[in-house]
């Protein structure tokens, strides 16, 4: 299985945009050269494992979010939330569902 560096670059860009960060800010946080992130995000440069690790730290995620499209941090959050839901009775679950529906409609 080969790595798709264009897709890895897209994932990095997506995460950066989710955090509303400019490329220069991420480059500084990750201690990588000027315009290198742009080249990675467009799939023109192949980042080393060390650079992937630094970018993950700078973007507050795990390297697997970039490499395979999933994040252990997200998975852990889902598991923790599911644990709360498992312990709830029907009334509590209905209230939680209503709250989640309301929350999803909010522009936060």
RAUR-V493378 format. One record per residue. N is the residue number from 1. OMEGA is omega in whole degrees, -180 to 180 (999 if undefined). D_CENTER is the distance of its C-alpha to the mean C-alpha in Angstrom with 1 decimal. Layout:
<<N,OMEGA,D_CENTER> <N,OMEGA,D_CENTER>>
This chain:
<<1,179,22.2> <2,178,21.3> <3,177,18.0> <4,-174,17.3> <5,175,16.5> <6,179,16.4> <7,177,13.6> <8,178,11.7> <9,178,12.5> <10,180,11.4> <11,178,7.9> <12,180,8.0> <13,180,9.8> <14,-179,7.8> <15,180,5.0> <16,-180,8.3> <17,176,10.0> <18,-179,8.0> <19,-179,9.1> <20,180,12.4> <21,175,12.9> <22,-179,15.6> <23,-178,15.6> <24,179,18.4> <25,-180,16.6> <26,178,13.8> <27,179,16.7> <28,180,18.6> <29,-177,16.0> <30,-179,15.5> <31,175,19.2> <32,-174,19.3> <33,178,21.9> <34,179,22.4> <35,179,21.2> <36,180,19.6> <37,177,16.1> <38,180,17.6> <39,178,19.3> <40,-177,16.2> <41,179,14.3> <42,177,17.6> <43,-180,18.0> <44,179,21.2> <45,178,20.3> <46,-178,19.3> <47,175,17.4> <48,176,18.7> <49,179,17.1> <50,180,17.6> <51,177,15.9> <52,180,12.8> <53,-180,13.0> <54,178,13.7> <55,178,10.9> <56,178,8.4> <57,-180,10.6> <58,-178,11.0> <59,174,7.5> <60,178,7.4> <61,178,5.3> <62,-178,7.4> <63,-178,9.1> <64,175,9.1> <65,179,5.7> <66,-173,7.7> <67,-177,11.0> <68,175,11.2> <69,176,8.4> <70,-179,7.7> <71,176,6.4> <72,179,9.5> <73,179,8.4> <74,179,7.8> <75,-180,10.9> <76,178,12.8> <77,179,12.2> <78,-180,13.6> <79,179,16.4> <80,178,17.4> <81,179,17.7> <82,178,19.6> <83,176,21.9> <84,-177,22.9> <85,-179,23.6> <86,-176,25.7> <87,-174,28.1> <88,174,28.8> <89,-176,32.0> <90,180,32.4> <91,180,33.0> <92,179,29.9> <93,179,27.7> <94,178,29.3> <95,179,28.6> <96,178,24.9> <97,179,24.7> <98,179,26.4> <99,-180,24.2> <100,177,21.0> <101,178,22.7> <102,-178,23.8> <103,-179,20.4> <104,-180,18.8> <105,-177,21.6> <106,177,20.9> <107,-176,19.7> <108,999,17.6>>
